[in-house]
Amino acid sequence: MEYLRHIITVQGVATDPKKVDAMKEWPTPRTIKELRGFLGLTGYHRRFVQNYGILSRPLTNLLKKNSFHWDEAVEEVFEAHKLAMTSAPVLALPNFVKPFVVETDASRGGIRVVLM
């Protein structure tokens, strides 16, 4: 079933194959506007890619004022980014038969919660 640009199956939630094809075939950005479009498309699917923020940081840095300079190193990052986005795994749905555990940690600086 297709829902909010994702495919939901018995196995779990996956990216829409049409969007994956769009990412795979995205041409090399020549302007900041084109780069923003690519990062917008991939950012919507960021939860499927481990360390998305670290992976996209070199591309995001190009969006800063007077920083857009495309070279071979950036091209390699762009291609690696496309590869990571197009080989995203299926996110498994929780098994509601098993118990859930909530782990918390609080301090003056904030609260951290993990659902396991």
C-alpha positions as CSV (number, residue, x, y, z in Angstrom):
1,M,0.0,0.0,0.0
2,E,1.3,3.5,-0.9
3,Y,1.0,6.0,1.9
4,L,2.7,9.4,2.2
5,R,5.4,8.6,-0.4
6,H,6.2,5.3,1.3
7,I,5.3,1.7,0.5
8,I,3.9,-0.2,3.5
9,T,3.9,-4.0,3.3
10,V,3.9,-6.9,5.7
11,Q,7.7,-6.8,5.9
12,G,7.7,-3.1,6.9
13,V,8.0,0.4,5.5
14,A,10.1,1.1,2.4
15,T,10.8,4.0,0.1
16,D,8.6,4.5,-3.0
17,P,10.4,2.9,-6.0
18,K,9.4,5.9,-8.1
19,K,11.2,8.3,-5.7
20,V,14.2,6.0,-5.6
21,D,14.4,6.1,-9.4
22,A,14.2,9.9,-9.3
23,M,17.1,10.0,-6.8
24,K,19.1,7.6,-8.9
25,E,18.6,9.5,-12.1
26,W,19.0,13.0,-10.6
27,P,21.5,15.0,-12.7
28,T,24.5,16.7,-11.2
29,P,23.3,20.0,-9.6
30,R,24.6,23.1,-11.4
31,T,22.9,25.6,-9.1
32,I,22.0,26.0,-5.5
33,K,18.3,25.6,-6.4
34,E,18.9,22.3,-8.1
35,L,21.0,21.1,-5.0
36,R,18.2,22.2,-2.7
37,G,15.7,20.1,-4.8
38,F,17.9,17.0,-4.5
39,L,18.4,17.5,-0.7
40,G,14.7,18.1,-0.3
41,L,13.9,14.8,-2.0
42,T,16.5,12.8,-0.1
43,G,15.7,14.6,3.2
44,Y,12.2,13.3,3.1
45,H,13.6,9.7,3.2
46,R,16.4,10.5,5.7
47,R,15.0,8.0,8.2
48,F,15.9,5.1,5.9
49,V,19.7,6.0,5.8
50,Q,21.9,5.7,8.8
51,N,24.0,8.8,9.5
52,Y,22.1,10.8,6.9
53,G,23.2,14.1,8.4
54,I,26.8,13.2,8.3
55,L,26.5,11.9,4.8
56,S,24.8,15.0,3.5
57,R,26.8,17.6,5.4
58,P,29.3,18.3,2.5
59,L,26.4,19.0,0.2
60,T,24.5,21.0,2.8
61,N,27.6,23.2,3.4
62,L,27.4,24.2,-0.3
63,L,24.1,26.0,0.5
64,K,25.8,28.6,2.6
65,K,26.3,32.0,1.1
66,N,29.1,32.1,-1.5
67,S,30.0,28.5,-0.9
68,F,28.6,26.7,-4.0
69,H,31.6,25.3,-5.7
70,W,31.2,22.0,-7.4
71,D,34.4,19.9,-7.9
72,E,35.4,16.3,-8.2
73,A,35.4,15.7,-4.4
74,V,31.8,17.1,-4.1
75,E,30.8,14.9,-7.1
76,E,32.0,11.8,-5.3
77,V,30.0,12.8,-2.2
78,F,27.0,13.4,-4.4
79,E,27.3,10.0,-6.0
80,A,27.8,8.3,-2.6
81,H,24.8,10.1,-1.3
82,K,22.7,8.8,-4.3
83,L,23.9,5.3,-3.7
84,A,23.1,5.4,0.0
85,M,19.6,6.7,-0.7
86,T,18.9,4.1,-3.4
87,S,20.0,1.2,-1.4
88,A,17.9,2.1,1.7
89,P,16.6,-0.9,3.8
90,V,13.0,-1.7,4.7
91,L,12.2,-0.4,8.2
92,A,10.6,-3.3,10.1
93,L,7.3,-2.8,11.8
94,P,7.2,-3.4,15.6
95,N,6.2,-6.8,16.9
96,F,3.2,-6.0,19.1
97,V,3.3,-9.5,20.6
98,K,6.6,-8.8,22.4
99,P,6.8,-6.3,25.3
100,F,8.2,-2.8,24.7
101,V,10.8,-1.3,27.1
102,V,11.1,2.5,27.6
103,E,14.5,3.6,28.9
104,T,14.9,7.1,30.2
105,D,17.7,9.3,31.4
106,A,17.2,12.8,32.8
107,S,19.6,15.5,33.9
108,R,19.6,19.3,34.2
109,G,20.5,19.5,30.5
110,G,17.6,17.5,29.2
111,I,15.8,14.2,28.9
112,R,16.6,11.2,26.7
113,V,14.1,8.5,26.0
114,V,14.6,5.3,23.9
115,L,11.8,2.9,23.0
116,M,13.1,-0.6,22.6
